[in-house]
């Protein structure tokens, strides 16, 4: 079995082509930290893969966006930078 890196990229830019060209054995998944449903679906796909999670770096975030709120009413920067990461860890807590 090949070693595979699983990564999530949602930056608003099209880095997925570059990542696939530069990093061997990478899989890209969609995840939008501002939308809880997106996080739940990502967590479900990851858990269904039965792959171990050895390292998790929660560094995705946005800075100084225009005032927006997610559908729950939380400010977008707080929802993305904090609540989204927490939800993913909570959803994937069996690791």
Backbone as XML, in Angstrom:
<?xml version="1.0"?>
<chain id="A" units="angstrom">
  <residue number="1" name="UNK">
    <atom name="N" x="0.840" y="-1.187" z="0.000"/>
    <atom name="CA" x="0.000" y="0.000" z="0.000"/>
    <atom name="C" x="0.880" y="1.242" z="0.000"/>
  </residue>
  <residue number="2" name="UNK">
    <atom name="N" x="0.581" y="2.177" z="-0.892"/>
    <atom name="CA" x="1.351" y="3.411" z="-0.984"/>
    <atom name="C" x="1.028" y="4.322" z="0.189"/>
  </residue>
  <residue number="3" name="UNK">
    <atom name="N" x="2.020" y="5.087" z="0.609"/>
    <atom name="CA" x="1.761" y="6.153" z="1.568"/>
    <atom name="C" x="1.066" y="7.283" z="0.826"/>
  </residue>
  <residue number="4" name="UNK">
    <atom name="N" x="0.028" y="7.814" z="1.410"/>
    <atom name="CA" x="-0.735" y="8.866" z="0.765"/>
    <atom name="C" x="-0.914" y="10.018" z="1.725"/>
  </residue>
  <residue number="5" name="UNK">
    <atom name="N" x="-0.762" y="11.208" z="1.218"/>
    <atom name="CA" x="-1.027" y="12.406" z="1.993"/>
    <atom name="C" x="-2.430" y="12.865" z="1.630"/>
  </residue>
  <residue number="6" name="UNK">
    <atom name="N" x="-3.255" y="13.083" z="2.628"/>
    <atom name="CA" x="-4.590" y="13.604" z="2.375"/>
    <atom name="C" x="-4.603" y="15.055" z="2.806"/>
  </residue>
  <residue number="7" name="UNK">
    <atom name="N" x="-4.991" y="15.938" z="1.913"/>
    <atom name="CA" x="-4.958" y="17.366" z="2.209"/>
    <atom name="C" x="-6.265" y="17.998" z="1.790"/>
  </residue>
  <residue number="8" name="UNK">
    <atom name="N" x="-6.573" y="19.066" z="2.441"/>
    <atom name="CA" x="-7.757" y="19.832" z="2.090"/>
    <atom name="C" x="-7.316" y="21.228" z="1.715"/>
  </residue>
  <residue number="9" name="UNK">
    <atom name="N" x="-7.731" y="21.675" z="0.546"/>
    <atom name="CA" x="-7.381" y="23.016" z="0.107"/>
    <atom name="C" x="-8.665" y="23.736" z="-0.281"/>
  </residue>
  <residue number="10" name="UNK">
    <atom name="N" x="-8.933" y="24.838" z="0.366"/>
    <atom name="CA" x="-10.043" y="25.703" z="-0.012"/>
    <atom name="C" x="-9.593" y="27.122" z="0.275"/>
  </residue>
  <residue number="11" name="UNK">
    <atom name="N" x="-8.910" y="27.710" z="-0.679"/>
    <atom name="CA" x="-8.307" y="29.006" z="-0.451"/>
    <atom name="C" x="-8.890" y="30.101" z="-1.326"/>
  </residue>
  <residue number="12" name="UNK">
    <atom name="N" x="-9.778" y="29.738" z="-2.221"/>
    <atom name="CA" x="-10.273" y="30.716" z="-3.167"/>
    <atom name="C" x="-9.385" y="30.807" z="-4.402"/>
  </residue>
  <residue number="13" name="UNK">
    <atom name="N" x="-8.209" y="30.219" z="-4.352"/>
    <atom name="CA" x="-7.295" y="30.177" z="-5.477"/>
    <atom name="C" x="-7.219" y="28.747" z="-5.969"/>
  </residue>
  <residue number="14" name="UNK">
    <atom name="N" x="-6.781" y="28.560" z="-7.193"/>
    <atom name="CA" x="-6.706" y="27.218" z="-7.760"/>
    <atom name="C" x="-5.317" y="26.632" z="-7.542"/>
  </residue>
  <residue number="15" name="UNK">
    <atom name="N" x="-5.019" y="26.234" z="-6.306"/>
    <atom name="CA" x="-3.746" y="25.618" z="-5.992"/>
    <atom name="C" x="-3.786" y="24.113" z="-6.186"/>
  </residue>
  <residue number="16" name="UNK">
    <atom name="N" x="-4.947" y="23.522" z="-6.387"/>
    <atom name="CA" x="-5.039" y="22.071" z="-6.454"/>
    <atom name="C" x="-4.211" y="21.505" z="-7.609"/>
  </residue>
  <residue number="17" name="UNK">
    <atom name="N" x="-4.208" y="22.163" z="-8.748"/>
    <atom name="CA" x="-3.412" y="21.683" z="-9.873"/>
    <atom name="C" x="-1.932" y="21.717" z="-9.520"/>
  </residue>
  <residue number="18" name="UNK">
    <atom name="N" x="-1.469" y="22.807" z="-8.924"/>
    <atom name="CA" x="-0.074" y="22.935" z="-8.535"/>
    <atom name="C" x="0.298" y="21.879" z="-7.501"/>
  </residue>
  <residue number="19" name="UNK">
    <atom name="N" x="-0.556" y="21.673" z="-6.494"/>
    <atom name="CA" x="-0.268" y="20.678" z="-5.461"/>
    <atom name="C" x="-0.139" y="19.288" z="-6.072"/>
  </residue>
  <residue number="20" name="UNK">
    <atom name="N" x="-1.019" y="18.937" z="-6.981"/>
    <atom name="CA" x="-0.962" y="17.611" z="-7.606"/>
    <atom name="C" x="0.296" y="17.441" z="-8.438"/>
  </residue>
  <residue number="21" name="UNK">
    <atom name="N" x="0.763" y="18.528" z="-9.041"/>
    <atom name="CA" x="1.959" y="18.442" z="-9.868"/>
    <atom name="C" x="3.224" y="18.346" z="-9.022"/>
  </residue>
  <residue number="22" name="UNK">
    <atom name="N" x="3.215" y="18.926" z="-7.835"/>
    <atom name="CA" x="4.422" y="19.014" z="-7.018"/>
    <atom name="C" x="4.529" y="17.881" z="-6.013"/>
  </residue>
  <residue number="23" name="UNK">
    <atom name="N" x="3.432" y="17.442" z="-5.431"/>
    <atom name="CA" x="3.445" y="16.439" z="-4.367"/>
    <atom name="C" x="2.896" y="15.127" z="-4.902"/>
  </residue>
  <residue number="24" name="UNK">
    <atom name="N" x="3.704" y="14.083" z="-4.798"/>
    <atom name="CA" x="3.256" y="12.769" z="-5.242"/>
    <atom name="C" x="2.289" y="12.172" z="-4.223"/>
  </residue>
  <residue number="25" name="UNK">
    <atom name="N" x="1.374" y="11.344" z="-4.677"/>
    <atom name="CA" x="0.433" y="10.615" z="-3.816"/>
    <atom name="C" x="-0.387" y="11.534" z="-2.929"/>
  </residue>
  <residue number="26" name="UNK">
    <atom name="N" x="-0.902" y="12.598" z="-3.482"/>
    <atom name="CA" x="-1.741" y="13.508" z="-2.703"/>
    <atom name="C" x="-3.185" y="13.368" z="-3.164"/>
  </residue>
  <residue number="27" name="UNK">
    <atom name="N" x="-4.083" y="13.438" z="-2.224"/>
    <atom name="CA" x="-5.505" y="13.451" z="-2.518"/>
    <atom name="C" x="-6.057" y="14.773" z="-2.007"/>
  </residue>
  <residue number="28" name="UNK">
    <atom name="N" x="-6.889" y="15.407" z="-2.779"/>
    <atom name="CA" x="-7.476" y="16.678" z="-2.379"/>
    <atom name="C" x="-8.947" y="16.475" z="-2.068"/>
  </residue>
  <residue number="29" name="UNK">
    <atom name="N" x="-9.390" y="17.072" z="-0.982"/>
    <atom name="CA" x="-10.786" y="17.006" z="-0.567"/>
    <atom name="C" x="-11.295" y="18.413" z="-0.361"/>
  </residue>
  <residue number="30" name="UNK">
    <atom name="N" x="-12.560" y="18.600" z="-0.558"/>
    <atom name="CA" x="-13.173" y="19.905" z="-0.358"/>
    <atom name="C" x="-13.620" y="20.055" z="1.094"/>
  </residue>
  <residue number="31" name="UNK">
    <atom name="N" x="-13.318" y="21.213" z="1.659"/>
    <atom name="CA" x="-13.718" y="21.518" z="3.035"/>
    <atom name="C" x="-13.811" y="23.021" z="3.171"/>
  </residue>
  <residue number="32" name="UNK">
    <atom name="N" x="-14.969" y="23.524" z="3.573"/>
    <atom name="CA" x="-15.142" y="24.951" z="3.812"/>
    <atom name="C" x="-15.428" y="25.139" z="5.290"/>
  </residue>
  <residue number="33" name="UNK">
    <atom name="N" x="-14.473" y="25.699" z="6.017"/>
    <atom name="CA" x="-14.574" y="25.823" z="7.476"/>
    <atom name="C" x="-15.666" y="26.765" z="7.945"/>
  </residue>
  <residue number="34" name="UNK">
    <atom name="N" x="-16.271" y="27.515" z="7.054"/>
    <atom name="CA" x="-17.343" y="28.425" z="7.459"/>
    <atom name="C" x="-18.707" y="27.733" z="7.455"/>
  </residue>
  <residue number="35" name="UNK">
    <atom name="N" x="-18.777" y="26.554" z="6.847"/>
    <atom name="CA" x="-20.053" y="25.855" z="6.714"/>
    <atom name="C" x="-20.018" y="24.529" z="7.459"/>
  </residue>
  <residue number="36" name="UNK">
    <atom name="N" x="-20.740" y="24.411" z="8.563"/>
    <atom name="CA" x="-20.737" y="23.180" z="9.360"/>
    <atom name="C" x="-21.093" y="21.931" z="8.561"/>
  </residue>
  <residue number="37" name="UNK">
    <atom name="N" x="-21.972" y="22.050" z="7.601"/>
    <atom name="CA" x="-22.358" y="20.880" z="6.801"/>
    <atom name="C" x="-21.158" y="20.386" z="5.993"/>
  </residue>
  <residue number="38" name="UNK">
    <atom name="N" x="-20.357" y="21.314" z="5.471"/>
    <atom name="CA" x="-19.155" y="20.938" z="4.737"/>
    <atom name="C" x="-18.174" y="20.205" z="5.651"/>
  </residue>
  <residue number="39" name="UNK">
    <atom name="N" x="-18.036" y="20.678" z="6.884"/>
    <atom name="CA" x="-17.135" y="20.035" z="7.852"/>
    <atom name="C" x="-17.642" y="18.642" z="8.195"/>
  </residue>
  <residue number="40" name="UNK">
    <atom name="N" x="-18.949" y="18.518" z="8.441"/>
    <atom name="CA" x="-19.527" y="17.203" z="8.749"/>
    <atom name="C" x="-19.294" y="16.211" z="7.617"/>
  </residue>
  <residue number="41" name="UNK">
    <atom name="N" x="-19.520" y="16.649" z="6.377"/>
    <atom name="CA" x="-19.339" y="15.745" z="5.232"/>
    <atom name="C" x="-17.878" y="15.338" z="5.074"/>
  </residue>
  <residue number="42" name="UNK">
    <atom name="N" x="-16.963" y="16.301" z="5.282"/>
    <atom name="CA" x="-15.542" y="15.980" z="5.213"/>
    <atom name="C" x="-15.182" y="14.968" z="6.293"/>
  </residue>
  <residue number="43" name="UNK">
    <atom name="N" x="-15.658" y="15.193" z="7.515"/>
    <atom name="CA" x="-15.377" y="14.274" z="8.625"/>
    <atom name="C" x="-15.916" y="12.882" z="8.332"/>
  </residue>
  <residue number="44" name="UNK">
    <atom name="N" x="-17.129" y="12.806" z="7.798"/>
    <atom name="CA" x="-17.722" y="11.512" z="7.463"/>
    <atom name="C" x="-16.875" y="10.775" z="6.427"/>
  </residue>
  <residue number="45" name="UNK">
    <atom name="N" x="-16.430" y="11.497" z="5.385"/>
    <atom name="CA" x="-15.597" y="10.859" z="4.355"/>
    <atom name="C" x="-14.275" y="10.386" z="4.952"/>
  </residue>
  <residue number="46" name="UNK">
    <atom name="N" x="-13.683" y="11.229" z="5.798"/>
    <atom name="CA" x="-12.401" y="10.851" z="6.395"/>
    <atom name="C" x="-12.571" y="9.637" z="7.303"/>
  </residue>
  <residue number="47" name="UNK">
    <atom name="N" x="-13.574" y="9.646" z="8.161"/>
    <atom name="CA" x="-13.785" y="8.517" z="9.077"/>
    <atom name="C" x="-14.113" y="7.236" z="8.311"/>
  </residue>
  <residue number="48" name="UNK">
    <atom name="N" x="-14.857" y="7.363" z="7.230"/>
    <atom name="CA" x="-15.213" y="6.188" z="6.427"/>
    <atom name="C" x="-13.990" y="5.581" z="5.737"/>
  </residue>
  <residue number="49" name="UNK">
    <atom name="N" x="-12.947" y="6.381" z="5.540"/>
    <atom name="CA" x="-11.744" y="5.868" z="4.882"/>
    <atom name="C" x="-10.936" y="4.945" z="5.795"/>
  </residue>
  <residue number="50" name="UNK">
    <atom name="N" x="-11.216" y="4.976" z="7.108"/>
    <atom name="CA" x="-10.498" y="4.167" z="8.104"/>
    <atom name="C" x="-8.992" y="4.410" z="8.101"/>
  </residue>
  <residue number="51" name="UNK">
    <atom name="N" x="-8.598" y="5.603" z="7.720"/>
    <atom name="CA" x="-7.182" y="5.955" z="7.731"/>
    <atom name="C" x="-6.827" y="6.559" z="9.077"/>
  </residue>
  <residue number="52" name="UNK">
    <atom name="N" x="-5.623" y="6.318" z="9.549"/>
    <atom name="CA" x="-5.204" y="6.938" z="10.810"/>
    <atom name="C" x="-4.893" y="8.419" z="10.599"/>
  </residue>
  <residue number="53" name="UNK">
    <atom name="N" x="-5.071" y="9.185" z="11.633"/>
    <atom name="CA" x="-4.721" y="10.600" z="11.613"/>
    <atom name="C" x="-3.550" y="10.776" z="12.566"/>
  </residue>
  <residue number="54" name="UNK">
    <atom name="N" x="-2.360" y="10.954" z="12.011"/>
    <atom name="CA" x="-1.152" y="11.043" z="12.820"/>
    <atom name="C" x="-0.855" y="12.476" z="13.248"/>
  </residue>
  <residue number="55" name="UNK">
    <atom name="N" x="-1.095" y="13.417" z="12.359"/>
    <atom name="CA" x="-0.799" y="14.822" z="12.639"/>
    <atom name="C" x="-1.945" y="15.668" z="12.093"/>
  </residue>
  <residue number="56" name="UNK">
    <atom name="N" x="-2.361" y="16.646" z="12.874"/>
    <atom name="CA" x="-3.376" y="17.586" z="12.420"/>
    <atom name="C" x="-2.894" y="18.984" z="12.748"/>
  </residue>
  <residue number="57" name="UNK">
    <atom name="N" x="-2.725" y="19.806" z="11.716"/>
    <atom name="CA" x="-2.300" y="21.190" z="11.899"/>
    <atom name="C" x="-3.481" y="22.073" z="11.530"/>
  </residue>
  <residue number="58" name="UNK">
    <atom name="N" x="-4.044" y="22.725" z="12.524"/>
    <atom name="CA" x="-5.193" y="23.607" z="12.303"/>
    <atom name="C" x="-4.697" y="25.022" z="12.041"/>
  </residue>
  <residue number="59" name="UNK">
    <atom name="N" x="-4.315" y="25.291" z="10.809"/>
    <atom name="CA" x="-3.753" y="26.603" z="10.507"/>
    <atom name="C" x="-4.538" y="27.377" z="9.461"/>
  </residue>
  <residue number="60" name="UNK">
    <atom name="N" x="-5.592" y="26.800" z="8.914"/>
    <atom name="CA" x="-6.385" y="27.512" z="7.918"/>
    <atom name="C" x="-7.129" y="28.651" z="8.584"/>
  </residue>
  <residue number="61" name="UNK">
    <atom name="N" x="-7.260" y="29.732" z="7.883"/>
    <atom name="CA" x="-7.992" y="30.842" z="8.463"/>
    <atom name="C" x="-8.092" y="32.008" z="7.503"/>
  </residue>
  <residue number="62" name="UNK">
    <atom name="N" x="-8.894" y="32.965" z="7.885"/>
    <atom name="CA" x="-9.044" y="34.193" z="7.118"/>
    <atom name="C" x="-8.726" y="35.363" z="8.033"/>
  </residue>
  <residue number="63" name="UNK">
    <atom name="N" x="-8.293" y="36.466" z="7.447"/>
    <atom name="CA" x="-7.890" y="37.622" z="8.241"/>
    <atom name="C" x="-8.508" y="38.885" z="7.666"/>
  </residue>
  <residue number="64" name="UNK">
    <atom name="N" x="-9.141" y="39.654" z="8.526"/>
    <atom name="CA" x="-9.717" y="40.955" z="8.191"/>
    <atom name="C" x="-10.686" y="40.913" z="7.006"/>
  </residue>
  <residue number="65" name="UNK">
    <atom name="N" x="-11.619" y="39.945" z="7.001"/>
    <atom name="CA" x="-12.600" y="39.928" z="5.911"/>
    <atom name="C" x="-13.640" y="41.015" z="6.146"/>
  </residue>
  <residue number="66" name="UNK">
    <atom name="N" x="-14.394" y="41.370" z="5.117"/>
    <atom name="CA" x="-15.509" y="42.287" z="5.352"/>
    <atom name="C" x="-16.501" y="41.623" z="6.307"/>
  </residue>
  <residue number="67" name="UNK">
    <atom name="N" x="-17.241" y="42.408" z="7.039"/>
    <atom name="CA" x="-18.175" y="41.849" z="8.014"/>
    <atom name="C" x="-19.197" y="40.971" z="7.321"/>
  </residue>
  <residue number="68" name="UNK">
    <atom name="N" x="-19.157" y="39.699" z="7.663"/>
    <atom name="CA" x="-20.102" y="38.700" z="7.164"/>
    <atom name="C" x="-20.391" y="37.768" z="8.311"/>
  </residue>
  <residue number="69" name="UNK">
    <atom name="N" x="-21.510" y="37.095" z="8.249"/>
    <atom name="CA" x="-21.852" y="36.109" z="9.268"/>
    <atom name="C" x="-22.167" y="34.789" z="8.591"/>
  </residue>
  <residue number="70" name="UNK">
    <atom name="N" x="-21.874" y="33.702" z="9.290"/>
    <atom name="CA" x="-22.267" y="32.404" z="8.757"/>
    <atom name="C" x="-23.757" y="32.227" z="9.013"/>
  </residue>
  <residue number="71" name="UNK">
    <atom name="N" x="-24.329" y="31.135" z="8.531"/>
    <atom name="CA" x="-25.781" y="30.988" z="8.639"/>
    <atom name="C" x="-26.244" y="30.808" z="10.076"/>
  </residue>
  <residue number="72" name="UNK">
    <atom name="N" x="-25.312" y="30.500" z="10.987"/>
    <atom name="CA" x="-25.671" y="30.387" z="12.404"/>
    <atom name="C" x="-25.650" y="31.742" z="13.098"/>
  </residue>
  <residue number="73" name="UNK">
    <atom name="N" x="-25.086" y="32.753" z="12.430"/>
    <atom name="CA" x="-25.033" y="34.093" z="13.001"/>
    <atom name="C" x="-23.689" y="34.483" z="13.563"/>
  </residue>
  <residue number="74" name="UNK">
    <atom name="N" x="-22.680" y="33.604" z="13.458"/>
    <atom name="CA" x="-21.346" y="33.927" z="13.956"/>
    <atom name="C" x="-20.573" y="34.724" z="12.910"/>
  </residue>
  <residue number="75" name="UNK">
    <atom name="N" x="-19.742" y="35.638" z="13.381"/>
    <atom name="CA" x="-18.894" y="36.434" z="12.494"/>
    <atom name="C" x="-17.979" y="35.488" z="11.721"/>
  </residue>
  <residue number="76" name="UNK">
    <atom name="N" x="-17.760" y="35.779" z="10.434"/>
    <atom name="CA" x="-17.085" y="34.825" z="9.538"/>
    <atom name="C" x="-15.663" y="34.482" z="9.966"/>
  </residue>
  <residue number="77" name="UNK">
    <atom name="N" x="-14.894" y="35.446" z="10.450"/>
    <atom name="CA" x="-13.520" y="35.143" z="10.850"/>
    <atom name="C" x="-13.505" y="34.204" z="12.059"/>
  </residue>
  <residue number="78" name="UNK">
    <atom name="N" x="-14.356" y="34.438" z="13.038"/>
    <atom name="CA" x="-14.451" y="33.567" z="14.209"/>
    <atom name="C" x="-14.950" y="32.176" z="13.809"/>
  </residue>
  <residue number="79" name="UNK">
    <atom name="N" x="-15.959" y="32.132" z="12.939"/>
    <atom name="CA" x="-16.519" y="30.851" z="12.498"/>
    <atom name="C" x="-15.475" y="30.022" z="11.754"/>
  </residue>
  <residue number="80" name="UNK">
    <atom name="N" x="-14.713" y="30.662" z="10.885"/>
    <atom name="CA" x="-13.714" y="29.946" z="10.084"/>
    <atom name="C" x="-12.482" y="29.572" z="10.891"/>
  </residue>
  <residue number="81" name="UNK">
    <atom name="N" x="-11.932" y="30.531" z="11.613"/>
    <atom name="CA" x="-10.636" y="30.327" z="12.268"/>
    <atom name="C" x="-10.719" y="29.523" z="13.560"/>
  </residue>
  <residue number="82" name="UNK">
    <atom name="N" x="-11.873" y="29.495" z="14.198"/>
    <atom name="CA" x="-11.972" y="28.809" z="15.489"/>
    <atom name="C" x="-13.041" y="27.720" z="15.500"/>
  </residue>
  <residue number="83" name="UNK">
    <atom name="N" x="-14.271" y="28.091" z="15.194"/>
    <atom name="CA" x="-15.367" y="27.115" z="15.277"/>
    <atom name="C" x="-15.207" y="25.984" z="14.269"/>
  </residue>
  <residue number="84" name="UNK">
    <atom name="N" x="-14.745" y="26.286" z="13.066"/>
    <atom name="CA" x="-14.568" y="25.255" z="12.045"/>
    <atom name="C" x="-13.546" y="24.210" z="12.451"/>
  </residue>
  <residue number="85" name="UNK">
    <atom name="N" x="-12.406" y="24.660" z="12.997"/>
    <atom name="CA" x="-11.385" y="23.718" z="13.457"/>
    <atom name="C" x="-11.898" y="22.878" z="14.617"/>
  </residue>
  <residue number="86" name="UNK">
    <atom name="N" x="-12.555" y="23.524" z="15.565"/>
    <atom name="CA" x="-13.096" y="22.795" z="16.712"/>
    <atom name="C" x="-14.088" y="21.736" z="16.259"/>
  </residue>
  <residue number="87" name="UNK">
    <atom name="N" x="-14.966" y="22.091" z="15.336"/>
    <atom name="CA" x="-15.973" y="21.139" z="14.866"/>
    <atom name="C" x="-15.314" y="19.940" z="14.193"/>
  </residue>
  <residue number="88" name="UNK">
    <atom name="N" x="-14.273" y="20.183" z="13.382"/>
    <atom name="CA" x="-13.611" y="19.050" z="12.734"/>
    <atom name="C" x="-12.980" y="18.126" z="13.764"/>
  </residue>
  <residue number="89" name="UNK">
    <atom name="N" x="-12.310" y="18.691" z="14.759"/>
    <atom name="CA" x="-11.696" y="17.861" z="15.803"/>
    <atom name="C" x="-12.775" y="17.096" z="16.561"/>
  </residue>
  <residue number="90" name="UNK">
    <atom name="N" x="-13.876" y="17.754" z="16.905"/>
    <atom name="CA" x="-14.964" y="17.109" z="17.638"/>
    <atom name="C" x="-15.580" y="15.987" z="16.801"/>
  </residue>
  <residue number="91" name="UNK">
    <atom name="N" x="-15.839" y="16.264" z="15.514"/>
    <atom name="CA" x="-16.426" y="15.246" z="14.637"/>
    <atom name="C" x="-15.515" y="14.039" z="14.475"/>
  </residue>
  <residue number="92" name="UNK">
    <atom name="N" x="-14.207" y="14.273" z="14.531"/>
    <atom name="CA" x="-13.231" y="13.206" z="14.306"/>
    <atom name="C" x="-12.639" y="12.709" z="15.617"/>
  </residue>
  <residue number="93" name="UNK">
    <atom name="N" x="-13.333" y="12.874" z="16.709"/>
    <atom name="CA" x="-12.781" y="12.628" z="18.046"/>
    <atom name="C" x="-12.333" y="11.186" z="18.304"/>
  </residue>
  <residue number="94" name="UNK">
    <atom name="N" x="-12.752" y="10.254" z="17.501"/>
    <atom name="CA" x="-12.310" y="8.889" z="17.755"/>
    <atom name="C" x="-10.838" y="8.700" z="17.436"/>
  </residue>
  <residue number="95" name="UNK">
    <atom name="N" x="-10.200" y="9.708" z="16.858"/>
    <atom name="CA" x="-8.753" y="9.650" z="16.640"/>
    <atom name="C" x="-8.110" y="10.387" z="17.758"/>
  </residue>
</chain>
